[in-house]
């Protein structure tokens, strides 16, 4: 299999969210070591690019959930409650981008700014 065929296979796996043990055995017997490495890199990137992790503290209202879903159309969104690290607000992780609007991070930034100016 060439690179474009592997990429097409990866996109299909992520899109339909199906990958069985039979598929894995077929891949191992079909692809070379280099092909398997390429497959894993492309699969990792594709999953990363098609998933959004939203961490929040407390309860997230249905209205806010709908707004977040609308912000990321055609993406899988994982809502994760993280009271210990967020302490209010929300933290988005999308591909290689991180948007952190949590109270904990804002307080840390303010404290770091105060320390720098003392």
Contact map, one row per residue, 1 for C-alpha under 8 A:
1110110000000000000000000000011000100000000000000000000000000000000000000000000000000000000000000000000000000000000000
1111110000000000000000000000000000000000000000000000000000000000000000000000000000000000000000000000000000000000000000
1111111000000000000000000000000000000100000000000000000000000000000000000000000000000000000000000000000000000000000000
0111111100000000000000000000000000000000000000000000000000000000000000000000000000000000000000000000000000000000000000
1111111110000000000000000000000000000000000000000000000000000000000000000000000000000000000000000000000000000000000000
1111111111000000000000000000000000100110000000000000000000000000000000000000000000000000000000000000000000000000000000
0011111111100000000000000000000000000010010000000000000000000000000000000000000000000000000000000000000000000000000000
0001111111110000000000000000000000000000000000000000000000000000000000000000000000000000000000000000000000000000000000
0000111111111000000000000000000000000000000000000000000000000000000000000000000000000000000000000000000000000000000000
0000011111111100000000000000000000000010011001000000000000000000000000000000000000000000000000000000000000000000000000
0000001111111110000000000000000000000000001001000000000000000000000000000000000000000000000000000000000000000000000000
0000000111111111000000000000000000000000000000000000000000000000000000000000000000000000000000000000000000000000000000
0000000011111111111000000000000000000000000000000000000000000000000000000000000000000000000000000000000000000000000000
0000000001111111110000000000000000000000001001100000000000000000000000000000000000000000000000000000000000000000000000
0000000000111111100000000000000000000000000000000000000000000000000000000000000000000000000000000000000000000000000000
0000000000011111110000000000000000000000000000000000000000000000000000000000000000000000000000000000000000000000000000
0000000000001111111000000000000000000000000000000000000000000000000000000000000000000000000000000000000000000000000000
0000000000001101111100000000000000000000000000000000000000000000000000000000000000000000000000000000000000000000000000
0000000000001000111110110000000000000000000000000000000000000000000000000000000000000000000000000000000000000000000000
0000000000000000011111110000000000000000000000000000000000000000000000000000000000000000000000000000000000000000000000
0000000000000000001111111000000000000000000000000000000000000000000000000000000000000000000000000000000000000000000000
0000000000000000000111111100000000000000000000000000000000000000000000000000000000000000000000000000000000000000000000
0000000000000000001111111110000000000000000000000000000000000000000000000000000000000000000000000000000000000000000000
0000000000000000001111111111000000000000000000000000000000000000000000000000000000000000000000000000000000000000000000
0000000000000000000011111111100000000000000000000000000000000000000000000000000000000000000000000000000000000000000000
0000000000000000000001111111110000000000000000000000000000000000000000000000000000000000000000000000000000000000000000
0000000000000000000000111111111000010000000000000000000000000000000000000000000000000000000000000000000000000000000000
0000000000000000000000011111111100010000000000000000000000000000000000000000000000000000000000000000000000000000000000
0000000000000000000000001111111100000000000000000000000000000000000000000000000000000000000000000000000000000000000000
1000000000000000000000000111111100000000000000000000000000000000000000000000000000000000000000000000000000000000000000
1000000000000000000000000011111111110000000000000000000000000000000000000000000000000000000000000000000000000000000000
0000000000000000000000000001111111110000000000000000000000000000000000000000000000000000000000000000000000000000000000
0000000000000000000000000000001111111000000000000000000000000000000000000000000000000000000000000000000000000000000000
0000000000000000000000000000001111111100000000000000000000000000000000000000000000000000000000000000000000000000000000
1000010000000000000000000000001111111110000000000000000000000000000000000000000000000000000000000000000000000000000000
0000000000000000000000000011001111111111000000000000000000000000000000000000000000000000000000000000000000000000000000
0000000000000000000000000000000011111111100000000000000000000000000000000000000000000000000000000000000000000000000000
0010010000000000000000000000000001111111110000000000000000000000000000000000000000000000000000000000000000000000000000
0000011001000000000000000000000000111111111000000000000000000000000000000000000000000000000000000000000000000000000000
0000000000000000000000000000000000011111111100000000000000000000000000000000000000000000000000000000000000000000000000
0000000000000000000000000000000000001111111110000000000000000000000000000000000000000000000000000000000000000000000000
0000001001000000000000000000000000000111111111000000000000000000000000000000000000000000000000000000000000000000000000
0000000001100100000000000000000000000011111111100000000000000000000000000000000000000000000000000000000000000000000000
0000000000000000000000000000000000000001111111110000000000000000000000000000000000000000000000000000000000000000000000
0000000000000000000000000000000000000000111111111000000000000000000000000000000000000000000000100000000000000000000000
0000000001100100000000000000000000000000011111111100000000000000000000000000000000000000000000000000000000000000000000
0000000000000100000000000000000000000000001111111110000000000000000000000000000000000000000000000000000000000000000000
0000000000000000000000000000000000000000000111111111000000000000000000000000000000000000000001110000000000000000000000
0000000000000000000000000000000000000000000011111111000000000000000000000000000000000000000001100000000000000000000000
0000000000000000000000000000000000000000000001111111000000000000000000000111000000000000000000100000000000000000000000
0000000000000000000000000000000000000000000000111111100000000000000000000011110000000000000001100000000000000000000000
0000000000000000000000000000000000000000000000011111110000000000000000010011110000000000000111100000000000000000000000
0000000000000000000000000000000000000000000000000011111000000000000000000000111100000000000111000000000000000000000000
0000000000000000000000000000000000000000000000000001111100000000000000000000111100000000011110000000000000000000000000
0000000000000000000000000000000000000000000000000000111110000000000000000000001111000100011100000000000000000000000000
0000000000000000000000000000000000000000000000000000011111110000000000000000001111100101111000000000010000000000000000
0000000000000000000000000000000000000000000000000000001111110000000000000000000011110111110000000000000000000000000000
0000000000000000000000000000000000000000000000000000000111110000000000000000000010100001000000000000000000000000000000
0000000000000000000000000000000000000000000000000000000111111000000000000000000010000000000000000000000000000000000000
0000000000000000000000000000000000000000000000000000000111111101100000000000000000000000000000000000000000000000000000
0000000000000000000000000000000000000000000000000000000000111111100000000000000000000000000000000000000000000000000000
0000000000000000000000000000000000000000000000000000000000011111110000000000000000000000000000000000000000000000000000
0000000000000000000000000000000000000000000000000000000000001111111000000000000000000000000000000000000000000000000000
0000000000000000000000000000000000000000000000000000000000011111111100000000000000000000000000000000000000000000000000
0000000000000000000000000000000000000000000000000000000000011111111110000000000000000000000000000000000000000000000000
0000000000000000000000000000000000000000000000000000000000000111111111000000000000000000000000000000000000000000000000
0000000000000000000000000000000000000000000000000000000000000011111111100000000000000000000000000000000000000000000000
0000000000000000000000000000000000000000000000000000000000000001111111110000000000000000000000000000000000000000000000
0000000000000000000000000000000000000000000000000000000000000000111111111000100000000000000000000000000000000000000000
0000000000000000000000000000000000000000000000000000000000000000011111111000000000000000000000000000000000000000000000
0000000000000000000000000000000000000000000000000000000000000000001111111000000000000000000000000000000000000000000000
0000000000000000000000000000000000000000000000000001000000000000000111111110000000000000000000000000000000000000000000
0000000000000000000000000000000000000000000000000000000000000000000011111110000000000000000000000000000000000000000000
0000000000000000000000000000000000000000000000000100000000000000000000011111000000000000000000000000000000000000000000
0000000000000000000000000000000000000000000000000111000000000000000000011111100000000000000000000000000000000000000000
0000000000000000000000000000000000000000000000000111000000000000000000000111110000000000000000000000000000000000000000
0000000000000000000000000000000000000000000000000011110000000000000010000011111000000000000000000000000000000000000000
0000000000000000000000000000000000000000000000000011110000000000000000000001111100000000000000000000000000000000000000
0000000000000000000000000000000000000000000000000000111100000000000000000000111110000000000000000000000000000000000000
0000000000000000000000000000000000000000000000000000111100000000000000000000011111000000000000000000000000000000000000
0000000000000000000000000000000000000000000000000000001111100000000000000000001111100000000000000000000000000000000000
0000000000000000000000000000000000000000000000000000001110000000000000000000000111111100000000000000000000000000000000
0000000000000000000000000000000000000000000000000000000111000000000000000000000011111111000000000000000000000000000000
0000000000000000000000000000000000000000000000000000000010000000000000000000000001111110000000000000000000000000000000
0000000000000000000000000000000000000000000000000000000000000000000000000000000001111110000000000000000100000000000000
0000000000000000000000000000000000000000000000000000001110000000000000000000000001111111111000000000011110000000000000
0000000000000000000000000000000000000000000000000000000010000000000000000000000000111111100000000000011100000000000000
0000000000000000000000000000000000000000000000000000000111000000000000000000000000100111110000000000011100000000000000
0000000000000000000000000000000000000000000000000000000110000000000000000000000000000111111000000000111000000000000000
0000000000000000000000000000000000000000000000000000011110000000000000000000000000000101111100000001110000000000000000
0000000000000000000000000000000000000000000000000000011100000000000000000000000000000100111110000111110000000000000000
0000000000000000000000000000000000000000000000000001111000000000000000000000000000000000011111000111000000000000000000
0000000000000000000000000000000000000000000000000001110000000000000000000000000000000000001111111110000000000000000000
0000000000000000000000000000000000000000000000011011100000000000000000000000000000000000000111111100000000000000000000
0000000000000000000000000000000000000000000010011111000000000000000000000000000000000000000011111000000000000000000000
0000000000000000000000000000000000000000000000010000000000000000000000000000000000000000000011111100000000000000000000
0000000000000000000000000000000000000000000000000000000000000000000000000000000000000000000011111110000000000000000000
0000000000000000000000000000000000000000000000000000000000000000000000000000000000000000001111011111000000000000000000
0000000000000000000000000000000000000000000000000000000000000000000000000000000000000000001110001111100000000000000000
0000000000000000000000000000000000000000000000000000000000000000000000000000000000000000011100000111110010000000000000
0000000000000000000000000000000000000000000000000000000000000000000000000000000000000000111000000011111011000000000000
0000000000000000000000000000000000000000000000000000000100000000000000000000000000000111111000000001111111000000000000
0000000000000000000000000000000000000000000000000000000000000000000000000000000000000111100000000000111111100000000000
0000000000000000000000000000000000000000000000000000000000000000000000000000000000001111000000000000011111110000000000
0000000000000000000000000000000000000000000000000000000000000000000000000000000000000100000000000001111111111000000000
0000000000000000000000000000000000000000000000000000000000000000000000000000000000000000000000000000111111111100000000
0000000000000000000000000000000000000000000000000000000000000000000000000000000000000000000000000000001111111110000000
0000000000000000000000000000000000000000000000000000000000000000000000000000000000000000000000000000000111111111000000
0000000000000000000000000000000000000000000000000000000000000000000000000000000000000000000000000000000011111111100000
0000000000000000000000000000000000000000000000000000000000000000000000000000000000000000000000000000000001111111110000
0000000000000000000000000000000000000000000000000000000000000000000000000000000000000000000000000000000000111111111000
0000000000000000000000000000000000000000000000000000000000000000000000000000000000000000000000000000000000011111111100
0000000000000000000000000000000000000000000000000000000000000000000000000000000000000000000000000000000000001111111110
0000000000000000000000000000000000000000000000000000000000000000000000000000000000000000000000000000000000000111111111
0000000000000000000000000000000000000000000000000000000000000000000000000000000000000000000000000000000000000011111111
0000000000000000000000000000000000000000000000000000000000000000000000000000000000000000000000000000000000000001111111
0000000000000000000000000000000000000000000000000000000000000000000000000000000000000000000000000000000000000000111111
0000000000000000000000000000000000000000000000000000000000000000000000000000000000000000000000000000000000000000011111
